[in-house]
Every structure is written in C-alpha cells, then in structure tokens.
C-alpha cells in the first residue's frame, strides 16, 4: 500500500516537468480522473492543480480548451463542479469572434455528448452561431440519443423528447431530414411503430422521404411485423404522393418491391397510376434492384405483365448485359402476349440460345409472328455458317411465299459469302478455273 501511494505521489510531482502548461493541465486532469476511479483521496488535489495550471496558459483560446478538457475529466470523476467550468467558458468566451467561439462551443457540446449529457450537449450546441455547424452538431446529438435507445431500453420516452427538442432547433437540410429519420428509428426501437411511420410526413425533401420510407419498410420487414402495418404504410404513401407529386409513387413502389413486398408495390401503382407506372417501376428495378424484378412481375395480371414484359424485353434487347433469365421466365409465365414472346426469342438468339428460340417459336400461334421468329433463327444460323440448318428452319415457315423468299435470301447470302471468301487482297481469285485477263 505504501509503495503504491509513494509511486502515485511521484507521478503527480513529476507532471511539473511538462513544460507546456496546456499539456500539464490536461495531464493533471487525466490523472485525477484515474485516481477517482480507484477512490484515491488525492484526486481532488490533482484537479485543483490542473485548474491552477491553466492560469499559466497565455493563449486564451487554448486556456478555454484546457478548461473544457478538465471539466470533462472532472465530470467523469463524479465532480459536479465541472458545470461551473463550462459555464465560465460560455460566458468568458462571448467576446471572441464567432468562428473561434463556435469551435469552443462545438467542443463543449461534444464533450457533453461523450458523457451522455444530452441536455447539456444541446445547450452548448445552441451557442454555436454558424447555422450549418450548429445543425450538424444537433444531428450528432440526436444520432447518439438513438444509439442509446438501442442499447439502454430505459428512459426511452425521455430520450425521444430530447431528440425532438434538438430537432426543433435544426433549420437547414439535409440535417433536418436526417434528424427526423433518427427520430423515426427511435420510435421503432421503443415499439411505437405508428408514431415512427407518421413522423416521416414531416420530412420536406423528396430524396430523404424516399430513404426514410425504405428504411421503415426494411425495419418492419426484419421484425416480421410489416403485414400488420401495411395499411399505415399505404396511407403514408398516399400522403407522400400528394406532397411530392405523382412520380413519387414509383419511388415508393420500388421501396416496397426491394423490401420483398411486391404485392403491395403493384397495388400501390394500381391505385395511383396506370400501366405505364408499372412498366416504369420495372425498368427502375432493372437498374437498382434486378433481383426484386421477377417477384414483382409474378404478382401482375396477364395484361399488366404484357405491358411490363414489352418494356423490360425492349431494355434487354437494347442492353443485353442487363438481361436476367429469371425475369424473362417470370414474363413468360405471366404474359400471354405473343409479341412479347417474339422479343424473348430474339433475346435468346442474342445470347446464342438457338434451341431456346426454337422452343419459343413452337408455342407461337400467330403465323406471321411465328414466321418472324423463324426468319430471325434462320438468319442467325446463316451467320454461324450453318446454311443447311438455316434452310430447314426457313422451310418450316407455313406461308409458302414468305418461306420461298426466305430460302432464296439464305441461298443468295450463302453464295455471296462463299464468293467473298475466295477473293484475295490483290483482287485475284483463288478459284483455279478462273481465267486471267
């Protein structure tokens, strides 16, 4: 015990060798904090040394920063007198230029936030004059509050009130919208789902409203309670469409589809839009969430699936790399449109699946459309150099005139290719029977 006491005393005395008074003062404070944890009675004396040392700091801004650091350590040591230090900094720093004082008040707020003192953190944040900096700090406070709700599970209502208090002081975007999303999460964490859904309507920026709606869907889906809250989500969707415009319905439908609720996505579009909205949503899913597209297509009726299938297949034909066989299967299952099936056959050919294209041709009843597919297949076979098979496919066209034209075209093309292959670079032919001029 004696050795430990002597060693501690030596450490305290040795701090004097630190020349920089700022570092000396903050080191005393950190020693005092550690001594308080082990209930060493010398901790109060050490804190007094820390405060006395600040008088040696010539730079007033640096002195105030030291006092804030000391106050932080004192609070961690359980000394309520730390508040007096902070209030002194608040009052005595008022003569400083705004940017300098804003930095000090930001530091004070963050120290309090680190201690979990939300009310004090808000109070010091409100001393910051720069609106964007102030809003940024208040958002940090709200986020910290939300994280505490997620771990403590106590004083939840109290913490939400504090977050709302901070929100009332936030005036700029995107800080305000982000803060509302944090409050939404807080309500969800306390099990107040209706309040969480309702607060989304307070968001004034379209992009952040969409983000909040999506987060709400994923949270409720993860908890396995989304079905219970679908009516509230639909009511919210209707209000958001009214607030942000008709095109917002597509954004909400995409959110439903990505969250694994394709039925609700389609139902939303049916209520607010027409078939074009369904197609627009499907094309957006191709870009942002292709895995969600097949499920979305499978909840559509035949007419809807035909319109959506036409739009999606046109996209796949224009940009084959976007193509997705599972989505194509879903279109095949739900759509009876033979025009759409022609597009599926054409996509199969682009991907080199001639057998698949032939299977599509076999189920097409419209002779004209079937002939179109067979013609496409024949041309692809010709391109591959399989003239015999191309002719066989062309002969499968029932319309004799169309079939004859197609066979003639194939044979002439085949001959042209044969002739072109015999021509060498210097203009002579490789045919041994050819006569020179």
C-alpha positions as CSV (number, residue, x, y, z in Angstrom):
1,X,0.0,0.0,0.0
2,X,2.8,2.3,0.9
3,X,4.7,1.6,-2.3
4,X,1.6,2.3,-4.4
5,X,1.0,5.6,-2.5
6,X,4.6,6.7,-3.0
7,X,4.6,5.9,-6.7
8,X,1.4,7.8,-7.2
9,X,2.8,10.8,-5.4
10,X,5.9,10.7,-7.6
11,X,3.8,10.6,-10.7
12,X,1.9,13.6,-9.6
13,X,5.1,15.5,-8.7
14,X,6.7,14.6,-12.0
15,X,4.0,16.2,-14.0
16,X,5.7,19.5,-13.2
17,X,8.5,18.7,-15.6
18,X,6.0,19.1,-18.6
19,X,6.9,22.5,-20.0
20,X,3.7,23.1,-22.0
21,X,1.1,24.4,-19.5
22,X,-1.8,23.2,-21.6
23,X,-0.5,19.6,-21.6
24,X,0.5,19.8,-18.0
25,X,-3.1,21.0,-17.0
26,X,-4.8,18.3,-19.1
27,X,-2.4,15.6,-17.8
28,X,-3.2,16.5,-14.2
29,X,-6.9,16.2,-15.1
30,X,-6.5,12.8,-16.6
31,X,-4.5,11.6,-13.6
32,X,-7.3,13.0,-11.3
33,X,-9.9,11.1,-13.4
34,X,-8.0,7.8,-13.0
35,X,-7.4,8.3,-9.2
36,X,-11.1,9.0,-8.7
37,X,-11.9,5.6,-10.3
38,X,-9.7,3.8,-7.7
39,X,-11.1,6.1,-4.9
40,X,-7.7,7.6,-4.2
41,X,-8.3,10.7,-2.0
42,X,-5.7,12.7,-3.8
43,X,-7.8,13.1,-6.9
44,X,-9.4,16.4,-5.8
45,X,-6.0,17.9,-5.1
46,X,-4.8,16.9,-8.6
47,X,-7.9,18.6,-10.2
48,X,-7.1,21.8,-8.3
49,X,-3.5,21.6,-9.7
50,X,-5.0,21.2,-13.2
51,X,-7.2,24.3,-12.8
52,X,-4.3,26.4,-11.3
53,X,-2.1,25.4,-14.2
54,X,-4.5,26.9,-16.7
55,X,-3.6,30.3,-15.4
56,X,-0.2,29.9,-17.0
57,X,-1.6,29.4,-20.5
58,X,-1.1,32.7,-22.4
59,X,-3.3,31.9,-25.3
60,X,-6.9,32.5,-24.0
61,X,-8.5,30.1,-26.6
62,X,-6.1,27.4,-25.6
63,X,-6.8,28.1,-21.9
64,X,-10.6,27.6,-22.5
65,X,-9.9,24.4,-24.4
66,X,-7.9,23.2,-21.4
67,X,-10.8,24.1,-19.0
68,X,-13.2,22.1,-21.2
69,X,-10.9,19.1,-21.1
70,X,-10.5,19.4,-17.3
71,X,-14.3,19.8,-16.9
72,X,-14.8,16.6,-18.9
73,X,-12.4,14.7,-16.7
74,X,-14.0,16.1,-13.6
75,X,-17.4,15.0,-14.7
76,X,-16.1,11.5,-15.4
77,X,-14.7,11.6,-11.9
78,X,-18.1,12.4,-10.5
79,X,-17.5,16.1,-9.6
80,X,-20.5,18.3,-10.4
81,X,-18.3,21.4,-10.1
82,X,-17.4,20.6,-13.7
83,X,-20.5,22.5,-14.8
84,X,-19.1,25.7,-13.3
85,X,-16.0,25.4,-15.6
86,X,-18.2,25.0,-18.6
87,X,-20.4,28.0,-17.7
88,X,-17.3,30.1,-17.2
89,X,-16.1,29.2,-20.7
90,X,-19.6,30.0,-22.1
91,X,-19.6,33.5,-20.5
92,X,-16.0,34.5,-20.8
93,X,-15.7,33.4,-24.5
94,X,-18.5,35.8,-25.7
95,X,-16.0,38.4,-26.6
96,X,-14.3,36.1,-29.1
97,X,-15.1,36.3,-32.9
98,X,-17.9,33.9,-33.9
99,X,-15.8,31.2,-35.7
100,X,-13.4,31.0,-32.7
101,X,-16.3,30.8,-30.1
102,X,-18.2,28.3,-32.3
103,X,-15.2,25.9,-32.2
104,X,-15.2,26.2,-28.4
105,X,-18.9,25.6,-28.1
106,X,-18.7,22.7,-30.5
107,X,-16.0,21.1,-28.3
108,X,-18.1,21.7,-25.2
109,X,-21.1,20.1,-26.8
110,X,-19.1,17.1,-28.0
111,X,-17.6,16.6,-24.6
112,X,-21.1,16.6,-23.0
113,X,-22.3,14.2,-25.7
114,X,-19.4,11.9,-24.9
115,X,-20.6,11.9,-21.3
116,X,-24.2,11.1,-22.3
117,X,-25.3,14.5,-21.0
118,X,-27.8,15.2,-23.8
119,X,-29.5,18.3,-22.4
120,X,-26.1,20.0,-21.8
121,X,-24.9,19.0,-25.2
122,X,-28.0,20.6,-26.8
123,X,-27.5,23.7,-24.6
124,X,-23.9,24.2,-25.8
125,X,-24.8,23.4,-29.4
126,X,-27.3,26.2,-29.3
127,X,-24.5,28.6,-28.5
128,X,-23.0,28.0,-31.9
129,X,-23.8,30.8,-34.3
130,X,-22.9,29.1,-37.6
131,X,-26.3,27.5,-38.7
132,X,-24.8,24.6,-40.7
133,X,-22.3,23.8,-37.9
134,X,-25.0,24.0,-35.3
135,X,-27.3,21.8,-37.2
136,X,-24.5,19.3,-37.8
137,X,-23.8,19.1,-34.0
138,X,-27.5,18.8,-33.2
139,X,-27.8,15.9,-35.7
140,X,-24.9,14.2,-34.0
141,X,-26.7,14.6,-30.6
142,X,-29.9,13.0,-32.0
143,X,-27.9,10.1,-33.5
144,X,-26.2,9.5,-30.2
145,X,-29.5,9.6,-28.5
146,X,-30.9,7.0,-30.9
147,X,-27.9,4.7,-30.3
148,X,-28.5,4.9,-26.5
149,X,-32.2,4.0,-27.0
150,X,-31.0,0.9,-28.9
151,X,-28.8,-0.3,-26.0
152,X,-30.4,1.0,-22.8
153,X,-34.1,0.3,-23.3
154,X,-34.8,2.6,-20.4
155,X,-35.9,6.3,-20.3
156,X,-36.8,5.9,-24.0
157,X,-39.6,8.4,-23.9
158,X,-37.3,10.9,-22.2
159,X,-34.6,10.4,-24.9
160,X,-37.1,10.9,-27.7
161,X,-38.3,14.1,-26.1
162,X,-34.7,15.3,-26.0
163,X,-34.2,14.4,-29.7
164,X,-37.4,16.3,-30.6
165,X,-36.1,19.3,-28.6
166,X,-32.9,19.2,-30.7
167,X,-34.9,18.8,-33.9
168,X,-36.9,21.9,-33.2
169,X,-33.6,23.9,-33.4
170,X,-32.4,22.4,-36.7
171,X,-33.3,24.7,-39.6
172,X,-31.3,23.5,-42.7
173,X,-31.2,20.5,-45.0
174,X,-30.2,17.7,-45.1
175,X,-29.7,17.9,-41.4
176,X,-33.4,18.2,-40.5
177,X,-34.5,15.3,-42.7
178,X,-31.7,13.1,-41.4
179,X,-32.7,14.0,-37.8
180,X,-36.3,13.1,-38.5
181,X,-35.1,9.7,-39.7
182,X,-33.3,9.2,-36.5
183,X,-36.4,10.0,-34.5
184,X,-38.3,7.5,-36.7
185,X,-35.8,4.9,-35.7
186,X,-36.1,5.9,-32.0
187,X,-39.9,5.3,-32.2
188,X,-39.3,1.9,-33.8
189,X,-36.8,0.9,-31.2
190,X,-39.3,1.7,-28.4
191,X,-42.0,-0.3,-30.3
192,X,-44.1,2.8,-31.2
193,X,-44.4,1.8,-34.9
194,X,-47.3,4.0,-35.8
195,X,-45.6,7.1,-34.5
196,X,-42.4,6.1,-36.4
197,X,-44.3,5.8,-39.6
198,X,-46.2,9.0,-39.0
199,X,-43.1,11.2,-38.4
200,X,-41.9,10.5,-42.0
201,X,-44.5,13.0,-43.2
202,X,-42.5,15.8,-41.5
203,X,-39.6,15.3,-44.0
204,X,-39.6,18.1,-46.5
205,X,-37.1,16.7,-49.0
206,X,-38.2,14.1,-51.5
207,X,-35.0,12.1,-51.6
208,X,-34.9,11.8,-47.8
209,X,-38.6,10.9,-47.6
210,X,-37.9,8.1,-50.0
211,X,-34.9,7.0,-47.9
212,X,-37.0,7.1,-44.7
213,X,-39.8,5.1,-46.3
214,X,-37.4,2.4,-47.5
215,X,-35.7,2.2,-44.0
216,X,-39.1,1.9,-42.4
217,X,-40.1,-1.0,-44.7
218,X,-36.8,-2.8,-44.1
219,X,-37.0,-2.4,-40.3
220,X,-40.6,-3.6,-40.1
221,X,-39.8,-6.5,-42.5
222,X,-36.8,-7.5,-40.4
223,X,-39.0,-7.6,-37.3
224,X,-41.6,-9.7,-39.1
225,X,-44.4,-7.2,-38.5
226,X,-44.7,-5.4,-41.8
227,X,-48.1,-7.1,-42.7
228,X,-49.7,-5.5,-39.6
229,X,-48.6,-2.0,-40.6
230,X,-49.3,-2.2,-44.4
231,X,-52.5,0.0,-44.0
232,X,-50.5,2.7,-42.3
233,X,-47.7,2.5,-44.8
234,X,-50.2,2.8,-47.7
235,X,-51.8,5.8,-46.1
236,X,-48.4,7.3,-45.7
237,X,-47.6,6.6,-49.3
238,X,-50.8,8.3,-50.4
239,X,-49.8,11.4,-48.4
240,X,-46.3,11.4,-49.7
241,X,-47.5,11.2,-53.3
242,X,-49.8,14.2,-52.6
243,X,-46.8,16.1,-51.1
244,X,-44.1,15.3,-53.7
245,X,-46.1,14.6,-56.8
246,X,-47.4,11.6,-58.9
247,X,-43.9,10.4,-59.9
248,X,-43.2,9.7,-56.3
249,X,-45.5,6.7,-56.4
250,X,-42.8,4.9,-58.5
251,X,-40.2,5.6,-55.8
252,X,-42.5,4.1,-53.1
253,X,-43.3,1.1,-55.2
254,X,-39.6,0.4,-55.7
255,X,-39.1,0.6,-52.0
256,X,-42.0,-1.9,-51.4
257,X,-40.5,-4.3,-54.1
258,X,-37.0,-4.1,-52.7
259,X,-38.3,-4.8,-49.2
260,X,-39.9,-8.0,-50.5
261,X,-43.4,-6.8,-50.7
262,X,-44.2,-7.0,-54.5
263,X,-48.0,-7.3,-53.9
264,X,-48.0,-4.0,-52.1
265,X,-45.8,-2.4,-54.7
266,X,-48.2,-3.4,-57.5
267,X,-51.3,-2.5,-55.5
268,X,-49.8,1.0,-54.8
269,X,-49.3,1.6,-58.5
270,X,-52.7,0.4,-59.5
271,X,-54.3,2.9,-57.1
272,X,-52.2,5.9,-58.0
273,X,-51.3,5.2,-61.7
274,X,-51.8,3.3,-64.8
275,X,-49.9,0.5,-66.6
276,X,-47.1,2.9,-67.6
277,X,-46.2,3.3,-63.9
278,X,-45.9,-0.5,-63.6
279,X,-43.5,-0.5,-66.6
280,X,-41.5,2.4,-65.3
281,X,-41.1,0.7,-61.9
282,X,-40.0,-2.5,-63.6
283,X,-37.4,-0.6,-65.6
284,X,-36.1,1.2,-62.5
285,X,-35.8,-2.2,-60.8
286,X,-33.6,-3.4,-63.7
287,X,-31.3,-0.6,-62.8
288,X,-31.4,-0.5,-59.0
289,X,-32.5,-4.0,-57.8
290,X,-32.8,-6.6,-60.6
291,X,-33.2,-9.4,-58.0
292,X,-36.5,-7.9,-57.0
293,X,-37.9,-7.8,-60.6
294,X,-39.0,-11.4,-61.0
295,X,-41.2,-11.3,-57.9
296,X,-42.7,-8.0,-59.0
297,X,-43.6,-9.4,-62.4
298,X,-45.1,-12.6,-60.9
299,X,-47.8,-10.6,-59.0
300,X,-49.1,-8.9,-62.1
301,X,-52.1,-10.0,-64.1
302,X,-51.7,-11.0,-67.8
303,X,-52.4,-7.6,-69.3
304,X,-50.0,-5.8,-66.8
305,X,-47.3,-8.4,-67.4
306,X,-47.6,-8.0,-71.1
307,X,-47.1,-4.2,-70.9
308,X,-44.3,-4.6,-68.4
309,X,-42.8,-7.5,-70.3
310,X,-42.7,-5.4,-73.5
311,X,-40.8,-2.6,-71.8
312,X,-38.4,-4.9,-70.0
313,X,-37.6,-7.0,-73.1
314,X,-37.0,-3.9,-75.1
315,X,-34.5,-2.9,-72.5
316,X,-32.8,-6.3,-72.6
317,X,-32.7,-6.2,-76.4
318,X,-31.1,-2.8,-76.3
319,X,-28.7,-3.7,-73.5
320,X,-28.3,-7.4,-73.4
321,X,-26.0,-7.4,-70.4
322,X,-28.9,-6.1,-68.3
323,X,-30.8,-9.3,-69.2
324,X,-31.9,-11.6,-66.5
325,X,-33.2,-15.1,-67.2
326,X,-35.3,-15.3,-64.0
327,X,-37.1,-12.1,-65.0
328,X,-37.6,-13.5,-68.5
329,X,-39.1,-16.7,-67.1
330,X,-41.4,-14.5,-64.9
331,X,-42.6,-12.6,-68.1
332,X,-43.1,-15.9,-69.9
333,X,-45.2,-17.3,-67.0
334,X,-47.4,-14.2,-66.6
335,X,-47.8,-12.7,-70.1
336,X,-49.8,-14.3,-72.9
337,X,-48.6,-11.7,-75.5
338,X,-47.1,-13.4,-78.5
339,X,-45.4,-10.1,-79.4
340,X,-43.5,-10.3,-76.1
341,X,-42.6,-13.9,-76.8
342,X,-41.1,-12.8,-80.1
343,X,-38.9,-10.5,-78.1
344,X,-37.9,-13.3,-75.8
345,X,-37.0,-15.4,-78.8
346,X,-34.9,-12.6,-80.2
347,X,-33.1,-12.2,-76.8
348,X,-32.4,-15.9,-76.8
349,X,-30.7,-15.6,-80.2
350,X,-28.6,-12.7,-79.0
351,X,-27.5,-14.9,-76.1
352,X,-26.7,-17.7,-78.5
353,X,-29.6,-19.9,-77.3
354,X,-31.0,-21.1,-80.7
355,X,-32.7,-24.1,-79.1
356,X,-34.5,-21.8,-76.7
357,X,-35.6,-19.6,-79.5
358,X,-36.9,-22.6,-81.4
359,X,-39.0,-23.6,-78.4
360,X,-40.5,-20.2,-78.2
361,X,-41.4,-20.4,-81.9
362,X,-43.1,-23.7,-81.4
363,X,-45.7,-22.2,-79.0
364,X,-46.4,-19.0,-81.0
365,X,-49.8,-19.5,-82.7
366,X,-49.9,-16.3,-84.9
367,X,-48.4,-17.4,-88.2
368,X,-47.0,-14.0,-89.0
369,X,-45.2,-13.7,-85.7
370,X,-44.0,-17.3,-85.8
371,X,-42.6,-16.6,-89.3
372,X,-40.8,-13.6,-88.0
373,X,-39.1,-15.7,-85.2
374,X,-38.2,-18.5,-87.6
375,X,-36.7,-15.9,-90.0
376,X,-34.6,-14.5,-87.2
377,X,-33.4,-18.0,-86.3
378,X,-32.6,-18.8,-89.9
379,X,-30.6,-15.6,-90.2
380,X,-28.7,-16.4,-87.0
381,X,-27.9,-19.9,-88.3
382,X,-26.7,-18.4,-91.6
383,X,-24.4,-16.0,-89.7
384,X,-23.0,-19.0,-87.9
385,X,-22.3,-20.7,-91.2
386,X,-24.9,-23.5,-90.8
387,X,-26.6,-23.0,-94.2
388,X,-28.3,-26.4,-94.3
389,X,-30.0,-25.9,-90.9
390,X,-31.0,-22.3,-91.9
391,X,-32.8,-23.6,-94.9
392,X,-34.5,-26.3,-92.9
393,X,-35.8,-23.6,-90.5
394,X,-36.9,-21.4,-93.4
395,X,-38.9,-24.3,-94.8
396,X,-40.7,-24.6,-91.5
397,X,-42.5,-21.3,-92.3
398,X,-46.0,-22.2,-93.3
399,X,-46.6,-19.2,-95.6
400,X,-45.2,-20.6,-98.9
401,X,-44.4,-17.1,-100.3
402,X,-42.6,-16.0,-97.2
403,X,-40.8,-19.3,-96.9
404,X,-39.7,-19.1,-100.6
405,X,-38.4,-15.5,-100.2
406,X,-36.5,-16.5,-97.0
407,X,-34.9,-19.6,-98.6
408,X,-33.9,-17.6,-101.6
409,X,-32.4,-14.9,-99.4
410,X,-30.5,-17.5,-97.4
411,X,-29.0,-19.2,-100.5
412,X,-28.0,-15.9,-102.1
413,X,-26.4,-14.7,-98.9
414,X,-24.6,-18.0,-98.6
415,X,-23.3,-17.7,-102.1
416,X,-22.2,-14.1,-101.5
417,X,-20.2,-15.3,-98.5
418,X,-18.7,-18.1,-100.5
419,X,-17.6,-15.8,-103.2
420,X,-16.2,-13.1,-100.8
421,X,-14.1,-15.8,-99.1
422,X,-12.4,-16.7,-102.4
423,X,-11.4,-13.1,-103.1
424,X,-7.8,-12.2,-102.0
425,X,-6.4,-8.9,-101.2
426,X,-4.8,-8.2,-104.6
427,X,-8.1,-8.7,-106.4
428,X,-7.3,-12.1,-107.9
429,X,-9.4,-15.2,-107.1
430,X,-8.3,-18.4,-105.5
431,X,-10.5,-20.4,-108.0
432,X,-8.2,-22.5,-110.2
433,X,-10.7,-22.4,-113.0
434,X,-10.7,-18.6,-113.2
435,X,-9.1,-17.1,-116.3
436,X,-6.7,-14.2,-116.0
437,X,-7.3,-11.2,-118.2
